[in-house]
């Protein structure tokens, strides 16, 4: 069986700036892989290229054996990959339930908004990330940053992905909320979900991942077990500011 996600020689340039420098890696079925590096290293740029929100300058992206490099973002979601964002992107005029419903029916948004047939699934997803049933009626303007992170997670889960890209999913969460989302990720792994995770919360990240890949200025500099990568001299110099 081919790896769910394979990145080959991924390169992205903006004029003379090289944001992703021929990065290659793969994520195995059911694996949780950390993508680490300092701010500006290119982690989110890699996520955006995988999702088709940025088109790579060179290289290929393969999902479950099918190259998706030229597909639109909605087509990639239908193929089984979805993501959260560093800055949450809810639909501001919709309730929590309606935001989740967008993920359940992404190709028919206006019909979806008035349809209640997925109410049970909406509630299931909301509860799984820590919302209460009453929260379903709230709008994003009424939510804390932690709640907005949880809504991002629920919306991403609603698309039915087989590979999830989590970008700073723990940012803004309390210790209890982090524990709840971490437990959810662990359960989803047991159910066969594959993850690529970016987080600056290394304490929360370490027990959730099998391996880590470190990048600096868009270049792959280390790969291996999490503790081994964090102890790498190049990673320490780049990511931790150690000599």
Secondary structure by P-SEA (a helix, b strand, c coil): ccccbbbcbbbbbcccccccccccccccccbbbbbbbcccccaaaaaaaaacccccccccccccccccccccaaaaaaaccccccccccccccccaaaaaaaaaccccaaaaaacccaaaaaaaaaaaacccccccccccccccaaaaaaaaaaaaaaacccbbbbccccccccaaaaaaaaaaaaaaaaacccbbbbbcccccccccccbbbbbccccccccccaaaaaacaaaaacccccc
